[in-house]
Amino acid sequence: MVSIRLGLLMVLPFALWGTAMAAMAPLLATGGPELVAALRLLPAGLVLLLALPALGASWRIAPQDRLWFVVFTLVDATLFQFCLARGLQETGAGLGSVLIDSQPLMVALLARSLFAEAINPVGWFGLVLGLAGIVCLGVPPDLLRHWWLFGDAVSLSGLWEGGTAWMLAAAVAMALGTVFSRYACSASHPVTVTGWHMLLGGLPLLLWHGLDPAYALVPPWGPSQWVLMAYASLLGSALAYGLFFWFANRQELTAFSTLGFLTPVFALASGGLWLQERLEPLQWVGVVLVLLSVVLVSQRRRWWEPDPVVVLDAAEGSGG
């Protein structure tokens, strides 16, 4: 029962991120990417900092963590949220989430280099399946037909239109931020670091919005739009990021980060319900591949490395 609850909690940040993408998408046209990104970060950071006494954590960031904290804040808060909002202006919530959540592949490679986290053949196979699922979910069908069936030539320029480059930049920023979080939290509470990095990372975005003449300083949103913004900030940021960086500093990084492959599934589902986005048959294939990849990567050690008890029993049997 405990393991089931832990598993659900580990999936929750990615479910909240996926649904927050669908909540943010309708707000960008009237609010602007900088303001939506700032409003996603600032209230969430304040809530996390106010919750620190209840968690028994200090508001102070350890001196040895401060340099990495600045880097982490600029990359994972300011840069990531800006690229996400800019890309989301031109992509659907589902496709945008798919592009961003290519980042577990980058995290796996970074974690292997920096933290010596092993990726055995089962894990590599799972990562390849996850990448194949992302391709099925996000690459235009005409281009896939050309690749697989050698049909008429299709320009690759379409891959970089419609916000794709911004979303891939967000994926790189998130992958780097996931790794930097370990250095920024080496002697500091992860929720403390998460709260401050949201609060401080949102300020440059808010200032940028104030200097942008294309959008009003206060967006013309009604109650329903503010509810969506509150959901994206308080649940899709405060709760989701708090849980994510808590687990990222306590779980094996590659396996946990690979759960990010679930975010597009939640984004596509919520986009279909809220924004009338619809899954094509090929996208359903991608969903299946993504889910299978999560299982393979998260269970790669159990399925590849021998069980010590079984090995011991076999050794005793052969010795008798």
C-alpha positions in Angstrom: 0.0 0.0 0.0 2.8 2.4 0.9 4.6 1.7 -2.5 1.3 2.4 -4.4 0.9 5.7 -2.6 4.5 6.6 -3.3 4.1 5.7 -6.9 1.0 7.9 -7.2 2.8 10.8 -5.6 5.7 10.4 -8.0 3.3 10.5 -11.0 1.3 13.5 -9.6 3.8 16.3 -10.6 3.7 15.2 -14.2 -0.1 14.9 -14.2 -0.3 18.5 -12.8 2.2 19.8 -15.4 0.2 18.2 -18.2 -3.1 19.7 -17.2 -1.5 23.0 -16.4 -0.4 23.3 -20.1 -4.0 23.1 -21.1 -4.9 25.7 -18.5 -2.3 28.1 -19.7 -2.9 27.9 -23.4 -6.1 30.0 -23.5 -4.5 32.8 -21.4 -1.6 33.6 -23.7 -3.4 35.6 -26.4 -4.6 38.3 -24.0 -2.0 38.0 -21.2 1.2 37.6 -23.1 3.8 34.9 -22.5 5.9 36.9 -20.0 3.0 37.7 -17.8 1.6 34.1 -17.9 5.0 32.7 -17.1 5.5 35.2 -14.3 2.1 34.6 -12.7 2.8 30.8 -12.9 6.0 31.3 -10.8 5.4 34.2 -8.4 2.3 33.0 -6.4 3.6 29.4 -6.4 7.0 30.5 -5.0 5.3 32.5 -2.3 3.0 29.6 -1.3 6.0 27.2 -1.0 7.9 29.7 1.1 4.9 30.2 3.5 4.6 26.4 3.8 8.2 26.0 5.0 7.6 26.4 8.7 5.0 23.6 8.5 7.6 21.4 6.9 10.2 22.2 9.5 12.5 23.7 6.9 14.5 26.9 7.0 14.0 29.9 4.6 17.8 30.1 4.4 19.7 28.8 1.4 23.1 27.5 2.5 26.1 29.6 1.4 27.7 26.8 -0.5 24.5 26.4 -2.6 24.0 30.0 -3.5 26.0 30.1 -6.7 24.3 27.0 -8.1 21.0 28.4 -6.9 21.4 31.5 -9.1 22.2 29.3 -12.1 19.3 27.0 -11.3 16.9 29.9 -10.9 17.9 31.6 -14.2 17.8 28.3 -16.2 14.9 26.3 -14.6 12.6 29.2 -13.7 13.1 32.3 -15.9 14.4 30.6 -19.1 12.3 27.5 -18.9 9.0 29.2 -18.2 9.6 31.9 -20.8 10.4 29.3 -23.6 7.4 27.2 -22.5 5.0 30.2 -22.7 6.4 31.4 -26.0 6.2 27.9 -27.6 2.7 27.3 -26.2 1.4 30.4 -28.0 2.0 28.5 -31.3 1.5 24.8 -30.4 -1.3 22.9 -28.8 -1.1 21.9 -25.2 -0.5 18.2 -26.1 2.1 18.8 -28.8 3.9 21.4 -26.7 4.1 19.0 -23.7 5.4 16.2 -26.0 8.2 18.4 -27.2 9.2 19.6 -23.7 9.1 16.1 -22.3 11.9 14.9 -24.5 14.0 16.2 -21.6 14.2 12.8 -19.7 16.5 11.6 -22.5 18.8 14.5 -21.9 18.6 14.0 -18.1 19.5 10.3 -18.5 22.6 11.2 -20.4 23.6 14.0 -18.0 23.0 11.8 -15.0 25.1 9.1 -16.5 28.0 11.5 -17.0 27.7 13.5 -13.7 26.3 11.0 -11.2 27.4 7.7 -12.7 23.8 6.4 -12.9 23.8 3.2 -14.9 21.5 2.8 -17.9 21.5 -0.9 -18.7 20.1 -2.4 -22.0 16.6 -2.5 -20.7 16.8 1.2 -19.8 18.2 2.1 -23.2 15.5 0.2 -25.0 12.9 2.0 -22.9 14.4 5.4 -23.7 14.3 4.5 -27.4 10.7 3.5 -27.1 9.9 6.7 -25.3 11.6 8.7 -28.1 9.7 6.7 -30.7 6.4 7.5 -28.8 7.3 11.2 -28.8 7.9 11.1 -32.5 4.5 9.4 -33.1 2.8 12.1 -30.9 4.5 15.1 -32.3 6.0 14.7 -35.8 3.6 15.7 -38.7 2.0 12.6 -40.3 3.2 13.5 -43.8 6.8 13.6 -42.6 6.4 10.2 -40.9 4.9 8.7 -44.0 7.9 9.9 -46.0 10.3 8.5 -43.4 8.6 5.1 -43.1 7.1 4.5 -46.6 9.5 6.6 -48.7 6.7 8.7 -50.0 7.0 12.2 -51.5 9.6 14.4 -50.1 8.5 16.7 -47.2 10.4 19.7 -46.0 11.9 19.5 -42.5 11.3 23.1 -42.0 7.8 22.3 -40.6 9.5 20.7 -37.5 10.8 24.1 -36.5 7.7 26.1 -37.1 4.7 26.7 -34.8 6.7 27.1 -31.6 8.7 23.8 -31.9 12.1 25.5 -31.4 10.9 27.3 -28.3 9.5 24.0 -26.8 12.8 22.2 -27.5 14.7 25.0 -25.9 12.4 24.6 -22.9 13.2 20.9 -22.8 16.9 21.7 -22.7 16.4 24.2 -19.9 14.3 21.8 -17.9 16.8 18.9 -18.3 19.7 21.2 -17.1 17.5 22.5 -14.3 16.8 18.9 -13.1 20.5 18.2 -12.8 21.4 21.7 -11.4 18.8 21.1 -8.6 21.0 18.5 -7.0 23.9 21.0 -6.7 21.5 23.8 -5.5 20.1 21.6 -2.8 23.3 19.9 -1.6 23.0 21.6 1.9 19.6 23.3 1.5 16.0 22.0 1.8 14.7 21.3 -1.7 11.4 23.0 -1.1 13.2 26.1 0.2 15.3 26.2 -3.0 12.2 25.5 -5.2 10.2 28.3 -3.5 12.9 30.9 -3.8 13.8 30.0 -7.4 10.2 30.4 -8.4 9.8 33.8 -6.6 13.0 35.3 -7.8 12.9 33.6 -11.3 9.5 35.2 -11.9 10.6 38.8 -11.2 12.5 39.3 -14.5 9.6 38.0 -16.4 7.2 40.4 -14.7 9.5 43.3 -15.4 9.8 42.3 -19.0 6.0 42.2 -19.3 5.8 45.7 -17.9 8.1 47.0 -20.6 6.2 45.2 -23.4 3.8 47.7 -25.1 2.0 44.9 -26.9 0.1 43.7 -23.8 -1.9 45.5 -21.1 -0.2 45.6 -17.7 -3.3 43.9 -16.2 -4.9 41.3 -18.5 -8.6 41.6 -19.3 -9.4 38.2 -17.8 -12.7 37.2 -16.3 -13.2 34.9 -13.2 -12.8 31.7 -15.3 -9.5 32.8 -16.7 -8.1 33.7 -13.3 -9.2 30.3 -12.0 -7.2 28.7 -14.8 -4.2 30.9 -13.9 -4.5 29.9 -10.2 -4.7 26.3 -11.1 -1.5 26.5 -13.3 0.3 28.4 -10.6 -0.7 26.8 -7.3 -1.2 23.2 -8.4 0.7 23.1 -11.7 3.7 24.9 -10.2 3.7 25.1 -6.4 2.6 21.5 -5.7 4.1 20.0 -8.8 7.5 21.5 -8.5 7.7 20.9 -4.8 7.0 17.3 -5.3 9.3 17.0 -8.3 12.4 18.4 -6.8 11.8 16.6 -3.5 11.8 13.3 -5.4 14.6 14.4 -7.8 16.9 14.7 -4.8 15.8 11.4 -3.2 15.1 9.0 -6.0 17.3 7.5 -8.8 17.3 10.5 -11.2 17.0 8.8 -14.5 14.1 6.5 -13.5 12.2 9.3 -11.8 12.8 11.9 -14.6 11.6 9.3 -17.2 8.1 9.5 -15.6 8.0 12.9 -17.5 7.0 10.8 -20.5 3.6 10.7 -18.8 3.1 14.5 -19.0 2.1 14.5 -22.7 -0.5 11.8 -22.0 -2.2 14.1 -19.4 -1.7 17.2 -21.6 -3.3 15.5 -24.6 -6.2 14.2 -22.4 -6.9 17.6 -20.8 -6.4 19.4 -24.1 -9.0 17.1 -25.6 -11.5 17.9 -22.8 -10.8 21.6 -22.4 -9.5 22.7 -25.8 -11.2 20.2 -28.1 -7.8 18.8 -29.2 -8.2 15.3 -30.6 -5.9 12.3 -30.8 -5.2 10.7 -34.1 -4.7 6.9 -34.4 -0.9 7.4 -34.7 -0.9 9.5 -31.5 -2.6 6.6 -29.6 0.3 4.4 -30.8 2.7 7.1 -29.3 0.8 7.0 -26.0 1.2 3.2 -25.7 4.9 3.5 -26.5 5.4 6.2 -23.9 3.7 4.2 -21.2 5.7 1.1 -22.1 8.9 3.2 -22.0 8.1 4.4 -18.5 7.7 0.8 -17.2 10.9 -0.4 -18.9 13.1 2.4 -17.6 11.7 2.5 -14.1 12.0 -1.3 -13.7 15.3 -1.7 -15.6 17.3 -2.7 -12.6 14.8 -5.3 -11.5 14.6 -6.9 -15.0 18.2 -6.7 -15.9 20.3 -7.2 -12.8 20.1 -10.6 -11.1 18.2 -11.0 -7.8 20.9 -11.4 -5.1 18.7 -14.1 -3.4 18.4 -16.1 -6.6 22.1 -15.8 -7.3 22.9 -16.9 -3.7 20.6 -19.9 -4.0 22.1 -20.9 -7.3 25.6 -20.7 -5.9 24.7 -22.8 -2.9 23.0 -25.4 -5.1 26.0 -25.7 -7.4 28.3 -26.0 -4.4 26.4 -28.9 -2.9 
